[in-house]
Amino acid sequence: MRIGFIGLGNVGGKLAGSLLRNSYDLTVRDLDREAARQFLDAGAAWADSPREMAEACDVVVTCLPSPTACSTVMEADDGILAGLSAGKVWMEMSTTDEQEVIRIAENVHQKGAFTADCPVSGGCHRAATGNIAIFAGCDRTVFDNIFPLLSAMGRQVLHTGPLGTASVLKVVTNYLATANLVSICEALVTTKATGLDLATAYEAIRISSGNSFVHETESQVILNGSRDINFTMDLVLKDISLFQEIAERVQVPLEISPLLISIFQDAQDRYGSREWSPNVIKRLEDATGLVVQAAGFPPEILDDEPEAPGEEVVVAKN
């Protein structure tokens, strides 16, 4: 099976790395050819256009920063759609708008090809080791066909239902992670203001009902001072705005979501769109004059679990 992969950024590059590490026949492409250098040096092929990739590969994966970027890669004159043919598969692994995935998929299906939206969750450190979680929205027969690829890139793989369902659930989970991050920032700054030891506070939260995945990862790089979680403010704003759009479409009057958008818009205006997302805490550091750091925490999060073949997460139903 020949696999094409477009988008070698913070997440995409790690997912593509898992495919190459697991001996898949891989062709890559990125707007920055230098981002592909390590893959080419390790034996991957290069595609001069998305169309060329789609013509040569059985499965084409996109992992791109926005719905607009994906639409361009798919629908340009030399895009993926121009090279697709019957029996091939487009796997959309970006965090994106499910309506846009479904719209483009109609054109994919007219070619006799298939579509799956397969966003990932769990952090770049787990993407690097093939231990990330993957949601897959598609027909069950398509899921079974691409499962070997998914299990090479992720530890836990969940078939979420029809096309588009995975994209909705990915946006939901990113919204929850963002809400958690903002509350953690408030908790850490308030703890610092009381004069308590922040390393002790970290452990107190970790062993308590206040613990979370976000605390165990992002709190560490916040306290280290690097704030490097491989995720930037513009991407947070994209994700939580997509969640807000879903809620408005289904007429749910949210209260926390608009506030999170306002907080991150302000942080982006202050510190820049490519600032690491945990530096949203700087808004409170600036307001209080406090520096929320402590010794003994790592500058980045690494996955210390050994790589293992992925397994399907089976939903319990009566």
N, C-alpha and C positions, 0 to 999 in steps of 0.2 A: 504494500500500500504506500503510495507516494503522497506525502503531506506537504502542503504549502502553508507558510505562516507569515502573516503581514502584521507588523507592529511589534518592535523589539524594545519597548520601553521598560519601566520598572517591573511591571507584571509580565507582559508578553515575552520579554527576553528570558525570564526564568521558566515560563511554561514551555517555550521553545527549547530551552536547555534540557528540560526533562525528556522531551521527545528524542532529542539527539542522544542523550545519555542512555536511553532505552533502545538505541539502535534503529530508530525509524529513518526511512529515506526522506530527508528533509530539504525543502527549498525555502529560502527566506527572502524577505524584502522589508525595507524600512526607508523612510525619506532620508534618513541619515545613514549612508552606506557604511560609515565607520562603526555604527552600532551593530552591524552584521559581521564585523571582522572576526570576532572570536568563533562565530558559527561556521564561517567559511573556512577558517583555519582548521576547524575540527571535522571538516568533511561535508558540510552542507553546501547545497548549490544556491546560486543567486538567480532571481528572476528580474529581468529588466522592466517588467510591467506586471500589474495584477492580472491582466489578460493572459500574458504568457504563462504565469503561474497556474491559472485556472485551466489552461489548455493542457498543461503537463502533469497536473496532480489530480489524485482521486478525491482528496479532501482539502479544502482551503479554509484556514483559520484566520479570523481577523480579531485583533486585540488592540483597539484604538481609543484615543482619549475622549471622543465625543460622538454623538449620533451624526453630526455633520461630516466629520472625518470619515466615518464608515460609509455614509451615503456616497461620498465622492469616490472612495476606493471601489465601491460596488458598481456605480452607475456611470462613471466617466467613459469616454469613447474607448479607452484602453483598460477599462475596469474589469472586475471579476466576472460580471454578468456577460460581458462580451466573449469570455472564454469558456464559460460553463457549458456542459453538455449532459445528456441523459445519464443518470446513475451517480453523478458526482454529489458531493455534500459541501455545503457552506456551514461552518461552525462559527457563530458570532460569540466571542468570549469577552467582549467589552461590557462595561456597565452602561446600559443604554436604555432608550425608550422602547417599550415593547410594541407600541403602535408602529414605530418606524421599522422594527424588525419584521413585523407581520406584513407591512406594505412592501418592503423589498423582497420578502420571501415569495410573494405572489409572482414576481418576475422570475425568481429562481425556479419556481415550480413549473412555470411555462416552458422552461428549458428541459424539463424532465429530471431536474436535480432536486435535492432535498435540503432542508434547513433545520438547524438546531441552535437555540440560544443557550449558551453554556457559560455564564459568568462564574467567577470564582470568589471565595471568601475565606479569610483567615490570615491575611497579611503576607507581605512580600517574603518574609523569612520562611514561611511554609511553602510558598510557591517555588522557592529556590530548591527545596529538597523533595518536591513532588508529594508533599503531605498536606496540601491545601484542600479545602472542600470545594466541590463543583456542583452547581445546580444545572440541570439539563431540561429544557422545555422543547418537546418534539414528540412526534409519533413514537410509539413504543418500538416499532420495527427499526426506526432510525436510531433510537437510543441503543438498542442491542448491537447495531452495526458499528457505532462509534465508541462503544464502551471500552474496548481495549485502549483507545487513545486517551479517553478520560481517566482510566485507571492508571495510565502511565504518568499523567500530570497531577492527579489528586488522590488523596487517601480515602475521603468519603465522597461518594457520588450519589446525588439524589435526583431521581426522575420526578420533576415537579408537575408534569402534566403536559397539556398542549403547548405549542409554540407561543412564546411570549410570557408564560407563567414564570419561568426562571428569571427573566429580567425584572418582573414586578417584585419577586421575592428578594432579589439582590438589592434593589433600591430600598426595600423595607429594612433589610438588615443593616445597610449602610446608614440609614437614618437613625436607627437605634444606636449604632456605634458612635455616631456624631453626638447624639444627646448624652450618651455616657461620657464621652470625652469632655464636653463642656461642664458637666456636673463634677467630674473628677478635678478639673482645673479649679473650680470654685472650692471644692473640698480641700485641695492641697494648699491653696493660697490662704484660706481661712485657718487651716491648721498652722501654717507658718506664722500667721499673725498672732496666734495665741502663744507662741514661743515653744511649742512642742517639737520634739525631734522628728524630722521628716522620714528618716529611715524606719523609726519605730511606727510612725503613722502608716507607712507603706505596708508593713507587715500586719498591722491591726486591720487594715482594710482587706488585705489578701486573705486572712483567715476568718473573715466575718461575712455577714449577709450582704455587705456592701461590695463584695468582690465581683469581678467580671474579667472577661478576656481583655477588654480594653485597659483595665487597670493593670493587669499582669504584664502587659506589653508597653503601652504608651506611657504609663506613669514612670516606668523605668528610664525611658529616654528623656522624659521631662526632667526628672530629678538629676540625671547625668548632666543635662544642659545642652546636649547635642540636638535634642528634639527631632532626631532623624528617624522617621518611621517609614520613609520611602513613599510618602503620600502628601500631596500638596493642597494648598487652600483652594485653588481653582477647581480641583477634582472633587473636594468636599462640597463646594457650592453647586457643582453640576449635579451631584448625586442627590443632595437634599432638595434641590429644586425639582428634579424629576419626581421625587416622592410627593412634593407639594402639588405638582401637576396631576398626579394620579388621584390624590385626595380631592382636588377640585373637580376633576372629571366625574368622580362618583359621589360628589356632593357631601363630603365629610368636612365639617367645619373645625379644622385643626387649630390648636392654640399654641402648642410648643413649637411646631414646625416653622411657622413664620418668624418666631423669635430666633431660632437657630440660624435661619437664613440671614436675618439682620445682623446677628453676632459675627458670622463668618464674612459677610460682606464688609463690615467695618474692619475686621482683622485683615482682610485682603487689601483694603484701601490703605491701611496703615503700613503693612509689612511686605506687601507684594503678592501677586498671584502664585508665584512659585515657591513661596515660603512653606516650610514643613507645617503640616496641619496642627501638630501639638503646640506650636507657638501661638495658637489662639490664647494660651495662658498669659502671653505678654500684655494683653489688654489689662488684666488684673495686676500683673507685676508693675506696669507703668502707673496704674491708678493708685497703688499702695506704696510704691517705692521698694517693694520686697523682691528678693531674688529667691526663687523656689528651686533650690538645688541641694543635693546631699551627696556625700561620698559613698562609693561602693556600688554604683549602678553603671551598667554598660552603655556605651555610646550608640549601639545598635542592637537590635534583637536578632539572635540567631536561633535556628531550629535545631535542638539537640536530639530530636527523635530520629532514629535511623529510617531511611527511605523504605517503604513497604508498598506492595501492590495495592491499588485502590480497591475498595469494596462498595457495592451498592448499599445505600441506606434504604431499608425497606420501611415504608410507612405502615404503622399498625392500624388496621381498619376492621370494624366489626362486620 
